[in-house]
Structures are given as C-alpha cells and as structure tokens.
Amino acid sequence: MSDLTIQKDQLSVIVHFSDGSKLKGYIFLSAFRDEHGGHQQVADLLESGKQFIPLMVEGGNVEFLNYSQILMVEGELITKDDDDMLYAALLHQEEVSVIIADTYIINGTLLSEARPDHSRLSDCLNIEEKFLKMRTEDRYLHVNKALVKKVVSR
C-alpha cells in the first residue's frame, strides 16, 4: 500500500484569519503540480477549490482550515534564486498597498501572471485567482481577494 502514497513536502507558514487571529504550522505540498510541471506552490493549494485546507500544528495534530476564513498565508522565504527567477519570468510586478481594514495595510509587490496586453493593475486584480500573490522584503504572501477593501498603486 505504501507504493500508492503521494510524497508531500512540508512548508512552514503563518495563516492569518479574517478575525485577526494567526496560526503557525505546516502545509503539505505535492512534489508535482497537476497542470504545470514542477513542485506544487502555495498558490496552487489555495486555488485548488477545496473548502478546507489541512495545517499541521505544534504537536503534530492536523487541523482543517476553512478557506473562506483565511485572510492571508505568509510563508515561503524569498531566496536569491527566487529573485533571479522573478526578474527573468514573464510576471507583472507592481508596488501596491493592499488595505484590508483602515488599520491593516500590507505594502509590497503584487506579482501577477497577466498577459503583457492585460497587465494594468485593474487587469491583474481581476484575474480568476482568488488570492493575490505578493512579495514583501523577505516573504511571499497570499492575500484573499474576497477580504480586501482596496488596492492602491504606490
């Protein structure tokens, strides 16, 4: 039966919820993506359409998080290889401020795989993905668009 198991990698993340609480733990990412080659990314997991996402918390227990209550997933430390890939990739990058509430503002770089002819900020915000992918100084963030009040170009 062990031949049928799917190898998963653990990634340390901090999940921020809509009520302001946070939970640190590990998400599980597949060694392969369904649609694209390579390893599954956090964005792939969040865009999978599943209602609940497993998170292994301290002590090894697994809790299932309701997707609709996730404000943001903070994880994936940025490495030099990531920087090199971002600059070489066909990603639209734009400095923005994402306002969740008047007192909760996230400043960073919006990363979007928008086509070059659809790379205005409005185009990038209105693509089908449910989470905005952002880069701060040292981490990637995945912000739930349904909970965003507004986005301002900086």
Secondary structure, 3 states (H helix, E strand, C coil): CHHHCCCEEEEEEEEEECCCCEEEEEEEEECCCCCCCCCCCHHHHHCCCCCEEEEECCCCCEEEEEHHHEEEEEEEECCHHHHHHHHHCCCEEEEEEEEEECCEEEEEEEEECCCHHHCCHHHHHCCCCCEEEEECCCEEEEEEHHHCCEEEEC
